[in-house]
Amino acid sequence: MSFFVLFILLTAAALAAHASAARACTTMGAGRNATADGSVLVTHSCDGWYDQRIRVIRGGEHAPGETVDIYNVMCHANHPAEPLRKVGSVPQAARTYTYFQIAYPFMNEKQVIIGEFTWTGRPELASPQGVFYIENLEALALARCATARDAVRLMGQFAEEHGYADGGETLVVGDPNEAWVFEIVGAGTDWEPGCGRPGAHWAARRIPDDGFFVGANRSRLGVIELAESDTLMLGSELTGYAEKQDWWKPGEPFDFSKIFNPEPYGYAFYASRREWRALNLVAPSRGFPVIDCHEAYPFSVVPDKKLTVQDLMDVYSDHLEGTDYDLTKGLAAGPFGCPVRWFTPAASRPEGRKTDDWERSIAIYRCAYSFVAQCRGWLPDPVGGVLWFGLGAPDTTVYVPVYSGVLEVPAPWREGKSHVFDRSCAWWAFTLVNNWACLRWDAMYQDIRARRARYEERFLAAQTGFENEIADLCARGRGEEAVQRVTEHTCAQMDELCDGWWSFAFELIGKYHDGGVMTPQGAMTTPGYPAEWLERVDFGATSERDLKKLGGPKLSGSFSGISL
């Protein structure tokens, strides 16, 4: 085996491992004419072991000669087995903006907001000598750019100049005026600094103002024109490498997705099932058909009604209810309709089904965090950008508003471990609730959703008055006071939610244990199991078998009322 072939195989294995670790994010975007209030919406669910700690990186003025160190892999910075590696540095900008660092940096003080999902792409496109992973590019863009368009252009330029080392990635980049879908892959295994070729292949497509976009772990740009326009941005040498590799010929449509991501990872419907579901939730009149990973849905659609933040939060809570793939139904859901399906290694899957998997819903237990964010041009920047942030699984989280003007967040939200139970970490409160709910999903999920609604309704009720207060401060030239007030307000709501959700977690433990439900009066009821499920698992079969062998009565007698 040649060294080159070995390298390709090792690279493919590395990309597959990265995809397995990524475990599938789902990201959405909506233009300002597709939303109920005229905001641009950007979302992200970060599904896997990722750094969920929010840190605020302050902007400011910088002296000539300053540099920014680049570390890989930042998205797993809280993983004890994956220490950060310094891989290079780039010149610092003279002026930077304050932005929010997390696994995938997501917002800055100018209302630029970014959501992400991974798709790896062809192993031949890996560029081991490249400097950047996608989260490095996001951080640089948020620190330096006041618009989504500028952020896209800057990320492409940096990747071309210094090299892009990550697998294929998609970003939804929004600001108060527009949202873009940016996709990028490496420049190939033979790329090295100074070779005369750009260090990445990328393109970006603008989401129509009346459009809704969703993507899930496969390239979604589709067929694009090869000339830049107001709705399309292209890398400097997008077609050359594809032609050289015989993936595309001049005169053919340039299908970015099929050229650079011909074999999406996961089972046949891993990505397309989530896209199908989201599209049919926001535009049910279209009746989008089921397709597998090799076919594509439209790049964007016009929703049946104007979208709200709550609409997209609900999309993130979906378990395919009411469809043929409903995860709350069937024997696999257990007696209590639990939609959670733990990861199943290929070795333990049945023969003939090694490449199959559980259905993949949009909501999933192994989520580090998710958000639904608004960019709003009619409000001043400190409150114009509001990112509704939820820790843990999106179906059992609570979304708390984090404003773009915030200068710090409380310690439980910026610190904490994910590999050991950490009572000082907010993420563990939400993870505890999600895990406990699996014991009796049908009952606990109702309690969780009701308590979540109480918090979110209160946060929403406070929104307008608070934002008007900040707008008034900004109009009177009291910007520093406004930013301080935004920080205090946001921290107070995050503290309230963290403390309240820990209390709620222990409330659930007290109410639901040992198969029973404790009433407020101190009595325990024992609801047991649904009769249909008992029939399906052949309840009582061993007793009836042995009675038959012993020649006793056909039935074992009346129920004594004694519980196991």
C-alpha positions in Angstrom: 0.0 0.0 0.0 1.4 3.4 -1.0 1.9 6.1 1.6 -0.6 8.3 -0.2 -3.3 5.6 -0.1 -2.6 4.9 3.6 -2.8 8.6 4.3 -6.2 8.9 2.5 -7.5 5.9 4.6 -6.2 7.4 7.8 -7.7 10.7 6.9 -11.1 9.1 6.1 -11.0 7.4 9.5 -10.2 10.6 11.2 -13.1 12.4 9.5 -15.5 9.6 10.3 -14.4 9.8 13.9 -15.0 13.5 13.9 -18.4 13.0 12.4 -19.2 10.4 15.0 -18.1 12.8 17.7 -20.2 15.6 16.1 -23.3 13.4 16.2 -25.3 15.7 14.1 -26.3 19.3 14.6 -29.4 20.8 13.1 -29.4 24.5 12.0 -32.0 26.8 10.7 -32.3 30.4 9.3 -35.1 32.7 8.2 -35.1 36.0 6.4 -36.7 39.1 7.8 -39.8 38.8 5.6 -40.4 35.2 6.7 -40.7 36.2 10.4 -43.6 37.6 12.4 -41.7 40.6 13.8 -39.3 41.3 10.9 -36.2 39.9 12.7 -33.7 37.6 11.0 -33.6 34.3 12.8 -30.6 32.0 13.2 -30.6 28.7 15.2 -28.2 25.9 16.1 -28.4 22.7 18.1 -25.0 21.5 19.2 -25.5 17.7 19.5 -22.7 15.9 21.2 -19.9 16.4 23.8 -19.1 20.0 23.1 -18.0 22.9 25.3 -21.3 24.4 26.6 -19.6 27.1 28.7 -20.4 30.6 27.6 -17.4 33.0 27.9 -17.5 36.7 26.8 -14.4 37.8 24.9 -14.1 41.6 25.3 -13.3 43.6 22.2 -11.2 46.8 22.1 -8.3 48.6 20.5 -5.1 46.7 19.7 -1.5 47.8 19.2 0.3 47.2 15.9 2.2 43.9 15.9 -0.3 42.1 18.2 -1.3 38.6 17.1 -4.1 36.1 17.8 -3.1 32.5 18.7 -5.0 29.8 17.0 -5.8 26.6 18.9 -7.3 23.3 17.8 -9.7 21.9 18.7 -11.6 24.7 20.5 -15.1 23.1 20.3 -14.0 20.3 22.7 -12.2 22.7 25.1 -13.9 21.1 28.1 -13.0 17.5 27.2 -10.2 16.3 29.4 -9.0 13.8 26.8 -8.6 16.4 24.0 -6.1 19.1 25.2 -5.9 22.2 23.0 -3.0 22.5 20.6 -1.5 25.8 19.5 -1.2 25.6 15.7 -0.3 29.1 14.7 -1.1 32.8 15.0 -2.5 35.5 12.8 -2.2 39.3 13.0 -4.6 41.0 15.3 -7.1 43.6 14.0 -6.7 47.2 15.1 -10.2 47.1 16.6 -12.3 44.1 17.7 -15.8 43.6 18.9 -17.0 41.8 22.0 -18.2 38.3 21.2 -19.4 35.1 22.9 -17.1 32.1 22.9 -18.6 28.6 23.3 -18.0 25.4 21.3 -19.0 27.3 18.2 -18.8 31.0 18.9 -22.3 32.4 18.2 -22.8 36.1 18.6 -21.1 39.5 18.8 -22.0 43.0 20.0 -23.0 44.0 16.5 -25.8 41.4 16.2 -23.9 39.1 13.9 -25.0 35.6 14.8 -23.7 32.2 13.6 -25.2 28.7 13.7 -23.2 25.6 12.5 -23.4 22.0 11.4 -20.8 19.4 10.2 -20.8 17.3 7.1 -17.1 16.2 6.7 -17.1 15.7 2.9 -14.5 13.8 0.8 -11.5 12.6 2.6 -9.3 13.7 -0.3 -10.1 17.3 0.7 -8.5 17.1 4.1 -5.7 19.7 4.4 -3.5 18.6 7.4 -1.3 21.7 7.0 -4.2 24.1 7.3 -4.4 26.2 10.4 -8.1 26.7 10.9 -11.0 24.7 12.2 -14.5 26.1 11.7 -14.8 27.5 15.2 -11.5 29.5 14.7 -13.0 31.1 11.7 -16.2 31.9 13.5 -14.3 33.6 16.4 -12.2 35.7 14.0 -15.3 36.8 12.1 -17.3 37.7 15.2 -14.4 39.7 16.6 -13.9 41.7 13.4 -17.1 42.0 11.4 -20.2 44.1 11.9 -22.3 42.4 9.1 -23.0 38.8 8.0 -21.7 39.6 4.5 -18.4 40.8 5.8 -18.1 37.8 8.2 -18.6 35.4 5.3 -16.0 37.1 3.2 -13.4 37.3 6.0 -13.8 33.6 6.9 -13.2 32.7 3.2 -10.2 34.9 2.9 -8.6 33.6 6.1 -9.2 30.0 5.1 -7.7 30.5 1.7 -4.6 32.3 3.0 -3.8 30.1 6.0 -5.5 26.8 5.1 -8.6 25.0 6.4 -8.0 21.7 8.3 -11.5 20.7 9.3 -14.0 18.5 7.6 -16.8 20.1 5.5 -18.9 22.6 7.5 -22.0 24.8 7.0 -22.6 28.0 8.8 -25.8 30.1 8.9 -24.6 33.7 9.4 -27.1 36.4 10.1 -27.4 40.1 10.9 -30.4 42.4 11.2 -30.7 42.7 7.4 -29.9 39.3 5.9 -28.7 35.7 6.5 -26.2 33.7 4.5 -25.4 29.9 4.2 -21.6 29.5 4.1 -20.1 26.1 3.2 -16.4 25.2 3.2 -14.1 22.3 2.7 -10.3 21.9 2.7 -8.1 22.3 -0.4 -6.8 18.8 -0.7 -4.2 16.5 0.9 -1.5 18.0 -1.3 -2.1 21.6 -0.1 0.7 23.4 1.8 1.4 27.0 2.6 3.0 28.8 -0.3 1.9 26.2 -2.9 0.2 28.9 -4.9 -3.3 27.5 -4.4 -6.0 28.8 -2.0 -6.2 26.7 1.2 -9.9 26.1 1.1 -12.9 25.7 -1.3 -16.0 27.7 -0.2 -19.2 29.3 -1.3 -22.0 31.2 0.3 -25.6 31.7 -0.7 -28.0 34.3 0.7 -31.3 33.0 2.2 -34.1 34.9 0.5 -35.8 37.5 2.7 -39.0 35.5 2.6 -37.2 32.2 2.9 -36.6 29.5 5.5 -33.5 27.3 5.5 -32.7 24.1 7.3 -29.7 21.8 7.2 -28.6 18.7 9.0 -25.1 17.2 8.4 -24.9 17.3 4.7 -24.0 20.1 2.3 -27.1 22.1 1.3 -25.9 24.7 -1.2 -26.8 22.6 -4.2 -26.4 23.9 -7.7 -24.8 27.4 -7.8 -23.8 29.8 -10.5 -20.2 30.4 -11.1 -20.4 34.2 -11.0 -20.7 36.3 -7.9 -23.9 38.3 -7.3 -25.7 40.0 -4.6 -27.0 36.6 -3.4 -23.9 34.5 -4.0 -20.2 34.7 -2.9 -17.5 32.3 -4.2 -14.0 31.2 -3.2 -11.3 32.5 -5.5 -10.6 29.2 -7.3 -13.7 27.1 -6.6 -13.8 25.0 -9.8 -10.1 24.1 -10.4 -9.6 21.3 -7.9 -13.0 19.8 -8.7 -12.1 19.7 -12.4 -8.6 18.3 -11.7 -10.1 15.5 -9.7 -12.7 14.8 -12.4 -15.6 15.6 -10.1 -16.9 18.2 -12.5 -16.5 19.3 -16.1 -16.9 22.8 -17.6 -20.4 23.2 -19.0 -22.0 21.0 -16.4 -24.1 22.5 -13.5 -21.9 23.2 -10.6 -23.6 21.2 -7.8 -21.5 22.2 -4.8 -23.1 19.5 -2.6 -22.7 16.6 -4.9 -19.1 17.6 -5.9 -17.8 18.1 -2.4 -20.2 15.9 -0.3 -21.4 13.0 -2.5 -21.7 10.5 0.4 -23.2 12.2 3.5 -22.4 10.3 6.7 -24.9 8.4 8.8 -27.6 6.0 7.8 -29.6 6.7 4.7 -32.0 9.2 6.3 -29.8 10.6 9.0 -29.7 14.1 7.6 -32.7 14.1 5.3 -35.2 13.0 7.9 -34.6 16.1 10.0 -34.8 18.4 7.0 -38.0 16.7 5.9 -39.5 17.1 9.3 -38.5 20.8 9.7 -39.7 21.7 6.2 -43.1 20.0 6.8 -43.5 21.7 10.1 -42.9 25.2 8.8 -44.6 24.7 5.3 -47.0 21.8 5.7 -49.0 22.8 2.7 -46.0 21.7 0.5 -46.2 18.1 1.6 -42.5 17.5 1.1 -41.8 13.8 0.3 -39.4 11.5 2.1 -36.0 11.3 0.3 -32.7 9.7 1.2 -29.3 11.4 1.6 -28.6 11.4 -2.1 -31.5 13.6 -3.0 -32.0 17.2 -2.1 -34.8 19.4 -0.8 -35.0 23.0 -2.0 -32.4 25.4 -0.6 -35.1 27.4 1.0 -38.9 27.6 1.2 -41.5 30.2 2.0 -43.2 29.2 5.3 -46.9 28.9 5.5 -47.1 31.5 8.2 -44.7 34.1 9.5 -42.3 32.4 11.9 -41.7 33.3 15.6 -39.0 32.4 18.0 -41.4 30.0 19.7 -42.1 28.2 16.4 -38.5 27.3 16.0 -38.1 26.3 19.6 -41.0 23.9 19.0 -39.2 22.5 15.9 -36.2 21.7 18.2 -38.5 19.8 20.6 -39.8 17.5 17.8 -39.6 13.7 18.1 -41.4 13.0 14.8 -44.7 12.9 16.6 -47.7 12.0 14.4 -45.6 10.5 11.6 -44.7 7.0 10.6 -41.4 7.5 12.5 -42.9 8.7 15.8 -40.3 7.9 18.5 -42.9 8.1 21.3 -44.7 5.1 19.8 -43.9 1.4 19.5 -42.0 -1.2 21.6 -38.7 0.8 21.4 -40.4 3.7 23.3 -41.0 1.4 26.2 -44.2 1.5 28.3 -44.1 5.3 28.8 -43.5 6.6 25.3 -39.9 7.7 25.8 -38.4 9.0 22.5 -34.8 8.6 23.7 -32.7 6.1 21.8 -29.2 5.6 23.2 -26.3 5.3 20.8 -26.0 1.7 19.5 -22.5 0.6 18.4 -22.4 -1.2 15.1 -21.0 -4.3 16.8 -24.2 -4.7 18.8 -26.6 -4.2 15.9 -28.3 -7.2 14.4 -26.7 -9.0 11.5 -27.9 -7.5 8.2 -28.6 -4.2 10.0 -25.1 -3.0 10.8 -25.5 0.2 8.7 -29.0 0.9 10.0 -29.8 3.0 13.0 -32.5 4.4 15.1 -34.6 7.1 13.6 -32.9 10.5 14.2 -35.3 13.2 15.4 -34.4 16.9 15.7 -34.6 16.7 19.5 -32.0 14.5 21.0 -30.7 13.7 24.4 -27.0 14.2 23.7 -27.2 17.9 23.0 -24.7 20.3 24.7 -26.8 23.4 23.9 -29.1 24.9 21.4 -30.3 28.4 20.6 -32.9 30.4 18.6 -31.6 33.9 18.0 -33.1 37.1 16.7 -31.3 40.0 14.8 -33.4 43.1 15.0 -32.4 46.3 13.2 -35.0 48.5 14.8 -33.4 48.2 18.2 -30.0 49.4 19.4 -27.3 46.7 19.2 -27.1 46.0 23.0 -30.6 44.5 22.9 -31.2 44.2 19.1 -29.5 40.8 19.1 -31.1 38.3 21.5 -30.0 34.7 21.6 -32.5 32.4 23.4 -30.1 29.9 24.9 -30.9 26.4 26.2 -28.6 24.0 27.9 -28.9 20.2 27.4 -31.5 18.5 25.3 -33.8 21.0 23.5 -37.0 19.2 24.4 -36.5 19.5 28.1 -34.5 22.7 28.3 -35.6 26.3 29.0 -34.5 29.0 26.6 -33.2 32.1 28.4 -32.6 35.4 26.5 -28.9 36.4 26.3 -28.5 39.9 24.7 -25.7 40.9 22.4 -24.6 43.7 24.7 -23.8 41.4 27.7 -20.3 41.7 29.1 -20.4 38.6 31.4 -22.6 35.6 32.4 -22.9 34.0 35.8 -20.3 31.4 36.9 -22.6 28.3 36.5 -23.1 29.2 32.8 -19.4 29.9 32.1 -17.7 27.2 34.2 -18.2 23.5 35.0 -17.3 20.0 34.0 -19.2 17.7 31.6 -17.4 14.4 32.5 -18.3 14.4 36.2 -21.5 15.4 38.0 -21.0 19.1 38.9 -23.5 20.7 41.1 -22.0 24.2 40.4 -22.7 23.8 36.6 -26.0 24.9 35.1 -25.7 22.3 32.3 -26.0 19.5 34.8 -29.4 20.7 36.1 -30.9 20.4 32.6 -29.1 17.1 31.9 -30.3 15.7 35.2 -33.9 16.6 34.4 -33.7 15.0 30.9 -32.2 11.8 32.2 -34.7 11.5 35.1 -37.6 12.0 32.6 -36.6 8.8 30.9 -37.9 6.9 33.9 -41.5 7.9 33.3 -41.5 10.1 30.2 -45.3 10.2 29.6 -45.9 11.9 33.0 -42.7 13.8 33.6 -42.5 15.4 30.2 -45.8 17.1 30.8 -44.5 18.5 34.1 -41.3 19.7 32.4 -43.1 21.4 29.5 -45.4 23.2 31.9 -42.6 24.4 34.1 -40.6 25.4 31.0 -43.6 27.4 29.7 -43.8 29.4 33.0 -40.2 30.5 32.7 -40.3 31.4 29.0 -43.6 33.2 29.4 -42.1 35.3 32.1 -39.0 36.1 30.1 -41.1 37.0 27.1 -43.4 39.2 29.2 -40.4 41.2 30.5 -38.9 41.6 27.0 -40.6 44.6 25.6 -40.5 46.8 28.6 -36.8 46.1 29.3 -35.8 46.6 25.6 -37.6 49.9 25.5 -35.7 51.0 28.6 -32.4 50.1 27.0 -33.4 51.8 23.7 -34.2 55.0 25.7 -30.8 54.9 27.4 -29.0 54.5 24.1 -31.0 57.3 22.5 -29.9 59.6 25.3 -26.2 58.7 24.8 -25.9 56.6 27.9 -24.5 53.6 26.1 -22.2 52.4 28.9 -25.1 52.4 31.4 -27.2 50.6 28.8 -24.7 47.8 28.5 -24.3 47.5 32.2 -28.1 47.3 32.6 -28.3 44.6 29.9 -25.6 42.6 31.6 -27.4 42.8 35.0 -30.8 41.9 33.6 -29.4 38.9 31.6 -27.4 37.6 34.6 -30.4 37.9 36.9 -32.6 35.8 34.6 -29.9 33.2 34.1 -29.4 33.0 37.9 -33.1 32.7 38.4 -33.4 29.9 35.9 -30.3 28.0 37.1 -31.4 28.0 40.8 -35.0 27.2 39.8 -34.1 24.3 37.5 -31.9 22.7 40.1 -34.9 22.9 42.5 -37.1 21.5 39.9 -34.8 18.6 39.2 -34.9 17.6 42.9 -38.7 18.1 42.9 -39.0 15.6 40.1 -36.8 13.1 41.9 -39.0 13.4 45.0 -42.2 13.1 43.0 -41.2 10.3 40.6 -39.4 7.4 42.2 -39.7 3.6 42.6 -42.3 3.4 39.9 -44.7 5.7 41.7 -45.9 9.2 41.8 -46.0 11.1 45.1 -49.0 13.4 45.5 -48.8 16.8 47.3 -50.6 15.2 50.2 -47.9 12.7 50.7 -49.6 9.6 49.2 -47.9 7.6 46.5 -49.9 6.3 43.6 -48.7 3.5 41.4 -50.0 3.9 37.9 -48.2 0.8 36.6 -47.9 0.0 32.9 -50.3 0.5 30.0 -52.3 -2.6 29.3 -51.4 -2.6 25.6 -47.7 -2.7 26.4 -48.2 -5.5 29.0 -49.9 -7.6 26.3 -47.0 -6.9 23.9 -44.4 -8.1 26.4 -46.6 -11.2 27.3 -47.2 -10.1 30.9 -47.9 -13.1 33.2 -46.8 -15.7 30.7 -44.4 -17.5 32.9 -47.0 -18.0 35.7 -49.6 -19.2 33.2 -47.1 -21.6 31.7 -46.1 -23.1 35.1 -49.8 -23.4 36.2 -50.5 -25.3 33.1 -47.6 -27.7 33.7 -48.8 -28.3 37.3 -52.4 -28.9 36.2 -53.8 -26.0 38.1 -56.5 -23.6 37.1 -56.1 -21.8 33.8 -55.8 -18.4 35.5 -53.6 -17.7 38.5 -56.4 -16.1 40.5 -57.4 -12.7 41.6 -54.9 -9.9 42.0 -53.9 -9.6 45.6 -52.9 -6.0 45.5 -49.4 -6.8 46.8 -46.8 -4.8 44.8 -43.3 -6.0 43.9 
